[in-house]
Amino acid sequence: MKDPRQLFPSLLTFLILLGLGGCSRHDDMASLHAFVNDAPALHPQIQPLPAIPHYSATPYENPSQRDPFASFSQIALWRQAANASHDPLPVTKGPLQPLQKYALGSITLSGIVQADGRYWGVFLTPEGKVYRAGVGDPIGDKSGKIIAIDAEKHSVTVMQYEPNAFGGYVKQNTTMQFHTNDQN
């Protein structure tokens, strides 16, 4: 603990500042009272309220039956919801085929071959395994199946069920293509 004689100068400084602060507050209040007393006396006349004009309501006519407070993007979303499928995802029966274990975007179409009198797509998985699949075979992780193989365009069309924002699923066709080195 400090010696009381060392605290005396600090205590004295504090008391002097406290006294000066009180004086300045008194001076501020005195100047405020003088300002208010010297102000000119105002006695304004209050004007009467103006007459209220007659209001007549006009009915709102909306021939298109569009909600005037809904944005156009909101209306488009409502239309999409009305047209959306609320059907559940088709149930896959039996064990998953190898190409059903992968998202369609992760599978690469490597080529198209003809065997047994029909065309087959040759697919490469992310692990580097190669599988062939024909029209009607399941592919992708969204209950997809191959619906067309076009050897001339080097493409395979897959129909799959994409989830929509309304709890249902929408059939969506995706075309996968591969590029050849032919310069035809």
C-alpha beads as a LAMMPS data file, in Angstrom:
LAMMPS data file: protein, C-alpha beads

184 atoms
183 bonds

1 atom types
1 bond types

-500.0 500.0 xlo xhi
-500.0 500.0 ylo yhi
-500.0 500.0 zlo zhi

Masses

1 110.0

Atoms # bond

1 1 1 0.000 0.000 0.000
2 1 1 1.146 3.482 -0.843
3 1 1 2.090 6.066 1.702
4 1 1 -0.850 8.495 2.378
5 1 1 1.485 11.445 1.806
6 1 1 1.952 10.311 -1.808
7 1 1 -1.826 10.261 -2.396
8 1 1 -2.348 13.816 -1.116
9 1 1 -1.304 15.670 -4.345
10 1 1 -3.613 13.480 -6.441
11 1 1 -6.515 13.979 -4.045
12 1 1 -5.967 17.736 -3.991
13 1 1 -5.921 17.907 -7.807
14 1 1 -9.154 15.925 -7.975
15 1 1 -10.929 18.233 -5.524
16 1 1 -9.828 21.372 -7.389
17 1 1 -11.077 19.974 -10.722
18 1 1 -14.371 18.991 -9.098
19 1 1 -14.870 22.503 -7.806
20 1 1 -14.068 24.067 -11.163
21 1 1 -16.479 21.749 -12.917
22 1 1 -19.308 22.857 -10.647
23 1 1 -18.591 26.501 -11.353
24 1 1 -18.660 26.074 -15.095
25 1 1 -22.014 24.277 -14.906
26 1 1 -23.483 27.164 -12.952
27 1 1 -22.170 29.610 -15.557
28 1 1 -23.705 27.567 -18.398
29 1 1 -27.115 27.550 -16.717
30 1 1 -26.943 31.300 -16.092
31 1 1 -26.177 32.000 -19.753
32 1 1 -29.037 29.715 -20.803
33 1 1 -31.509 31.594 -18.553
34 1 1 -30.289 34.920 -19.955
35 1 1 -30.734 33.694 -23.553
36 1 1 -34.289 32.519 -22.888
37 1 1 -35.240 35.762 -21.116
38 1 1 -33.824 37.923 -23.940
39 1 1 -35.711 36.064 -26.686
40 1 1 -38.575 37.970 -28.318
41 1 1 -42.016 36.916 -27.201
42 1 1 -43.845 35.027 -29.905
43 1 1 -47.606 34.843 -30.008
44 1 1 -48.398 33.205 -33.340
45 1 1 -51.934 32.956 -34.623
46 1 1 -53.018 29.409 -35.336
47 1 1 -54.704 29.176 -38.717
48 1 1 -57.876 27.089 -38.997
49 1 1 -57.617 23.737 -40.754
50 1 1 -58.405 23.753 -44.489
51 1 1 -61.591 22.140 -45.698
52 1 1 -61.264 18.432 -46.409
53 1 1 -61.979 17.656 -50.083
54 1 1 -64.612 15.055 -50.879
55 1 1 -63.110 11.581 -51.548
56 1 1 -64.665 9.304 -54.094
57 1 1 -63.301 5.768 -54.423
58 1 1 -62.465 4.425 -57.867
59 1 1 -62.782 0.669 -58.291
60 1 1 -59.639 -1.168 -59.373
61 1 1 -60.069 -2.951 -62.664
62 1 1 -57.766 -5.865 -63.407
63 1 1 -58.779 -7.622 -66.636
64 1 1 -55.737 -9.932 -66.563
65 1 1 -56.451 -11.003 -62.963
66 1 1 -52.767 -10.378 -62.161
67 1 1 -51.793 -9.651 -58.568
68 1 1 -50.519 -6.033 -58.721
69 1 1 -48.216 -6.592 -55.752
70 1 1 -46.448 -9.682 -57.122
71 1 1 -43.259 -9.373 -59.149
72 1 1 -43.055 -10.940 -62.589
73 1 1 -40.486 -13.466 -61.346
74 1 1 -42.884 -14.488 -58.585
75 1 1 -45.678 -14.971 -61.119
76 1 1 -43.382 -17.081 -63.317
77 1 1 -42.521 -19.226 -60.281
78 1 1 -46.223 -19.713 -59.509
79 1 1 -46.878 -20.784 -63.103
80 1 1 -43.981 -23.210 -62.922
81 1 1 -45.368 -24.614 -59.656
82 1 1 -48.797 -25.090 -61.222
83 1 1 -47.284 -26.994 -64.149
84 1 1 -44.780 -28.939 -62.066
85 1 1 -45.052 -32.614 -61.497
86 1 1 -45.694 -33.661 -57.939
87 1 1 -45.157 -37.294 -58.758
88 1 1 -42.765 -39.266 -56.588
89 1 1 -39.466 -40.514 -57.929
90 1 1 -39.875 -43.850 -59.768
91 1 1 -38.838 -46.804 -57.665
92 1 1 -35.824 -48.744 -58.928
93 1 1 -36.351 -52.468 -58.731
94 1 1 -33.510 -54.859 -58.149
95 1 1 -29.872 -54.090 -57.504
96 1 1 -28.298 -50.932 -58.933
97 1 1 -26.556 -51.339 -62.250
98 1 1 -22.929 -50.092 -62.366
99 1 1 -23.772 -46.860 -64.232
100 1 1 -26.561 -46.012 -61.755
101 1 1 -24.042 -45.439 -58.983
102 1 1 -22.694 -42.233 -60.547
103 1 1 -24.065 -38.779 -61.230
104 1 1 -24.619 -38.336 -64.951
105 1 1 -22.197 -35.401 -65.033
106 1 1 -19.355 -37.574 -63.746
107 1 1 -19.742 -40.226 -66.467
108 1 1 -17.983 -39.636 -69.800
109 1 1 -19.273 -40.908 -73.126
110 1 1 -16.195 -42.494 -74.708
111 1 1 -17.699 -43.852 -77.914
112 1 1 -20.513 -45.616 -79.694
113 1 1 -20.214 -49.163 -80.991
114 1 1 -22.517 -51.414 -82.993
115 1 1 -22.887 -54.992 -81.819
116 1 1 -25.660 -57.566 -81.868
117 1 1 -27.548 -55.457 -84.433
118 1 1 -27.893 -52.417 -82.190
119 1 1 -25.903 -49.404 -81.023
120 1 1 -24.293 -49.197 -77.614
121 1 1 -22.803 -46.260 -75.771
122 1 1 -19.394 -46.822 -74.189
123 1 1 -19.062 -44.972 -70.872
124 1 1 -16.081 -44.206 -68.644
125 1 1 -16.666 -43.882 -64.872
126 1 1 -14.666 -41.623 -62.536
127 1 1 -12.706 -44.701 -61.367
128 1 1 -11.625 -45.424 -64.945
129 1 1 -13.920 -48.429 -65.509
130 1 1 -15.579 -48.830 -68.914
131 1 1 -19.192 -50.004 -69.366
132 1 1 -21.492 -50.304 -72.354
133 1 1 -25.201 -49.514 -72.269
134 1 1 -27.976 -49.470 -74.847
135 1 1 -31.368 -47.850 -75.308
136 1 1 -33.556 -48.565 -72.278
137 1 1 -30.645 -49.281 -69.937
138 1 1 -30.481 -47.384 -66.625
139 1 1 -27.796 -44.734 -66.186
140 1 1 -27.109 -41.985 -63.652
141 1 1 -28.162 -41.587 -60.043
142 1 1 -31.492 -39.860 -60.817
143 1 1 -33.453 -42.838 -62.181
144 1 1 -32.219 -42.090 -65.679
145 1 1 -32.355 -44.306 -68.719
146 1 1 -30.945 -44.078 -72.208
147 1 1 -33.682 -43.125 -74.678
148 1 1 -31.661 -42.618 -77.880
149 1 1 -28.236 -43.323 -79.365
150 1 1 -27.255 -41.388 -82.501
151 1 1 -24.070 -42.771 -84.069
152 1 1 -23.909 -40.023 -86.731
153 1 1 -24.044 -37.194 -84.189
154 1 1 -21.898 -39.120 -81.703
155 1 1 -24.477 -38.580 -78.981
156 1 1 -26.505 -40.431 -76.376
157 1 1 -29.716 -38.928 -74.973
158 1 1 -30.587 -39.741 -71.383
159 1 1 -33.942 -39.044 -69.712
160 1 1 -33.678 -38.599 -65.958
161 1 1 -35.849 -37.281 -63.125
162 1 1 -34.604 -33.964 -61.752
163 1 1 -36.074 -32.746 -58.456
164 1 1 -38.014 -29.499 -58.743
165 1 1 -38.520 -26.808 -56.114
166 1 1 -42.017 -28.046 -55.321
167 1 1 -41.327 -31.490 -53.928
168 1 1 -41.840 -33.404 -57.156
169 1 1 -39.696 -34.489 -60.057
170 1 1 -39.471 -33.328 -63.655
171 1 1 -38.358 -35.476 -66.573
172 1 1 -35.333 -33.895 -68.179
173 1 1 -33.446 -35.019 -71.260
174 1 1 -29.681 -34.648 -71.305
175 1 1 -27.568 -35.238 -74.397
176 1 1 -24.068 -36.576 -73.894
177 1 1 -21.584 -36.233 -76.749
178 1 1 -18.070 -37.324 -77.502
179 1 1 -15.715 -35.705 -79.961
180 1 1 -13.706 -37.596 -82.532
181 1 1 -10.449 -36.632 -84.135
182 1 1 -11.944 -37.030 -87.644
183 1 1 -11.520 -33.968 -89.852
184 1 1 -14.571 -34.685 -92.104

Bonds

1 1 1 2
2 1 2 3
3 1 3 4
4 1 4 5
5 1 5 6
6 1 6 7
7 1 7 8
8 1 8 9
9 1 9 10
10 1 10 11
11 1 11 12
12 1 12 13
13 1 13 14
14 1 14 15
15 1 15 16
16 1 16 17
17 1 17 18
18 1 18 19
19 1 19 20
20 1 20 21
21 1 21 22
22 1 22 23
23 1 23 24
24 1 24 25
25 1 25 26
26 1 26 27
27 1 27 28
28 1 28 29
29 1 29 30
30 1 30 31
31 1 31 32
32 1 32 33
33 1 33 34
34 1 34 35
35 1 35 36
36 1 36 37
37 1 37 38
38 1 38 39
39 1 39 40
40 1 40 41
41 1 41 42
42 1 42 43
43 1 43 44
44 1 44 45
45 1 45 46
46 1 46 47
47 1 47 48
48 1 48 49
49 1 49 50
50 1 50 51
51 1 51 52
52 1 52 53
53 1 53 54
54 1 54 55
55 1 55 56
56 1 56 57
57 1 57 58
58 1 58 59
59 1 59 60
60 1 60 61
61 1 61 62
62 1 62 63
63 1 63 64
64 1 64 65
65 1 65 66
66 1 66 67
67 1 67 68
68 1 68 69
69 1 69 70
70 1 70 71
71 1 71 72
72 1 72 73
73 1 73 74
74 1 74 75
75 1 75 76
76 1 76 77
77 1 77 78
78 1 78 79
79 1 79 80
80 1 80 81
81 1 81 82
82 1 82 83
83 1 83 84
84 1 84 85
85 1 85 86
86 1 86 87
87 1 87 88
88 1 88 89
89 1 89 90
90 1 90 91
91 1 91 92
92 1 92 93
93 1 93 94
94 1 94 95
95 1 95 96
96 1 96 97
97 1 97 98
98 1 98 99
99 1 99 100
100 1 100 101
101 1 101 102
102 1 102 103
103 1 103 104
104 1 104 105
105 1 105 106
106 1 106 107
107 1 107 108
108 1 108 109
109 1 109 110
110 1 110 111
111 1 111 112
112 1 112 113
113 1 113 114
114 1 114 115
115 1 115 116
116 1 116 117
117 1 117 118
118 1 118 119
119 1 119 120
120 1 120 121
121 1 121 122
122 1 122 123
123 1 123 124
124 1 124 125
125 1 125 126
126 1 126 127
127 1 127 128
128 1 128 129
129 1 129 130
130 1 130 131
131 1 131 132
132 1 132 133
133 1 133 134
134 1 134 135
135 1 135 136
136 1 136 137
137 1 137 138
138 1 138 139
139 1 139 140
140 1 140 141
141 1 141 142
142 1 142 143
143 1 143 144
144 1 144 145
145 1 145 146
146 1 146 147
147 1 147 148
148 1 148 149
149 1 149 150
150 1 150 151
151 1 151 152
152 1 152 153
153 1 153 154
154 1 154 155
155 1 155 156
156 1 156 157
157 1 157 158
158 1 158 159
159 1 159 160
160 1 160 161
161 1 161 162
162 1 162 163
163 1 163 164
164 1 164 165
165 1 165 166
166 1 166 167
167 1 167 168
168 1 168 169
169 1 169 170
170 1 170 171
171 1 171 172
172 1 172 173
173 1 173 174
174 1 174 175
175 1 175 176
176 1 176 177
177 1 177 178
178 1 178 179
179 1 179 180
180 1 180 181
181 1 181 182
182 1 182 183
183 1 183 184
